[in-house]
């Protein structure tokens, strides 16, 4: 099982120094968030059309599908989704016997 994690955005103080930021820094920050969320919208459409299942976290979205990591990477490439835009998590492949 593979999870694809898409970070949306976090607390403002994670993204910029709120005490030192100038007014124009906030405007630029807003434009960056807007641009990123437009790309997230594109990624959502691609993953859901390809049959990935969605769940949500506090600051992110998770998509899951029963694939190997290799096949997931190939599918993401084919969907034009960069591994720099998402994080992959593989579950259940390295189980140890106790």
Backbone torsions as a table, in degrees:
resi	resn	phi	psi	omega
1	UNK	NA	134.5	179.0
2	UNK	-116.8	136.7	169.7
3	UNK	-110.4	137.0	170.9
4	UNK	-108.9	121.5	-178.9
5	UNK	-103.9	128.9	177.4
6	UNK	-117.9	111.1	177.2
7	UNK	-74.7	128.0	-179.3
8	UNK	-86.0	-72.2	173.2
9	UNK	-169.0	158.4	-176.0
10	UNK	-114.2	-161.3	177.8
11	UNK	-65.0	142.8	-178.0
12	UNK	-54.4	-38.0	-178.4
13	UNK	-68.1	-15.1	173.1
14	UNK	-74.7	-26.0	-170.5
15	UNK	-99.6	-22.5	-177.1
16	UNK	-159.4	159.7	177.4
17	UNK	-82.0	100.4	-174.2
18	UNK	-63.8	-29.9	-178.3
19	UNK	-76.3	-27.2	-176.8
20	UNK	-106.2	-9.9	-176.1
21	UNK	-66.7	141.7	176.0
22	UNK	-90.9	165.9	-178.5
23	UNK	-54.2	-42.8	-179.1
24	UNK	-66.2	-26.3	176.8
25	UNK	-64.2	-37.1	178.5
26	UNK	-68.6	-38.5	177.0
27	UNK	-63.1	-45.6	178.6
28	UNK	-63.0	-40.5	177.8
29	UNK	-60.1	-44.1	178.3
30	UNK	-62.4	-41.2	178.5
31	UNK	-65.1	-39.8	177.9
32	UNK	-63.1	-45.0	179.2
33	UNK	-62.7	-43.9	-179.9
34	UNK	-59.6	-47.2	179.6
35	UNK	-60.8	-44.4	-179.7
36	UNK	-64.0	-43.5	-178.9
37	UNK	-67.8	-28.7	172.8
38	UNK	-65.1	-40.5	177.0
39	UNK	-67.6	-39.5	177.0
40	UNK	-58.2	-41.7	178.1
41	UNK	-57.8	-43.1	177.7
42	UNK	-63.3	-43.6	-179.7
43	UNK	-63.4	-43.3	178.4
44	UNK	-56.5	-49.1	-179.3
45	UNK	-59.1	-43.0	-178.7
46	UNK	-65.8	-46.9	-178.1
47	UNK	-65.8	-43.7	-178.5
48	UNK	-68.1	-36.4	176.1
49	UNK	-64.5	-30.6	-179.9
50	UNK	-87.1	5.0	173.6
51	UNK	90.9	15.8	177.6
52	UNK	-79.9	143.5	179.0
53	UNK	-96.3	137.0	-175.2
54	UNK	-103.7	142.9	165.2
55	UNK	-139.6	168.7	-174.0
56	UNK	-126.9	147.9	172.5
57	UNK	-112.2	-165.5	-178.8
58	UNK	-73.6	-43.7	-176.9
59	UNK	-120.5	11.0	-172.1
60	UNK	-154.8	171.5	174.4
61	UNK	-116.9	147.7	176.0
62	UNK	-121.4	134.7	172.8
63	UNK	-120.8	138.3	-179.2
64	UNK	-129.4	153.0	178.8
65	UNK	-160.5	148.9	179.1
66	UNK	-82.8	89.0	179.3
67	UNK	-141.7	159.9	168.7
68	UNK	-77.6	163.5	179.0
69	UNK	-61.5	-40.5	179.6
70	UNK	-61.2	-46.6	-179.8
71	UNK	-67.6	-35.3	177.8
72	UNK	-64.8	-43.8	178.2
73	UNK	-61.0	-42.2	178.6
74	UNK	-63.3	-44.2	180.0
75	UNK	-63.7	-42.0	178.6
76	UNK	-62.5	-42.2	176.5
77	UNK	-59.0	-45.6	-179.7
78	UNK	-64.1	-28.7	178.2
79	UNK	-86.5	0.6	-177.9
80	UNK	61.3	44.5	175.3
81	UNK	-115.3	118.7	-177.1
82	UNK	-77.6	145.2	174.5
83	UNK	-69.2	-9.5	173.5
84	UNK	-81.5	-15.7	-179.3
85	UNK	-93.9	-20.2	-176.5
86	UNK	-135.7	165.6	172.8
87	UNK	-116.9	138.1	177.1
88	UNK	-101.5	138.3	175.2
89	UNK	-130.7	126.5	179.0
90	UNK	-103.9	132.4	-177.0
91	UNK	-117.9	138.9	170.1
92	UNK	82.5	7.8	-178.5
93	UNK	-92.1	-25.0	-173.7
94	UNK	-114.6	45.2	-179.5
95	UNK	-73.2	134.2	177.5
96	UNK	-101.4	145.8	174.5
97	UNK	-83.7	133.3	178.8
98	UNK	-96.4	NA	NA
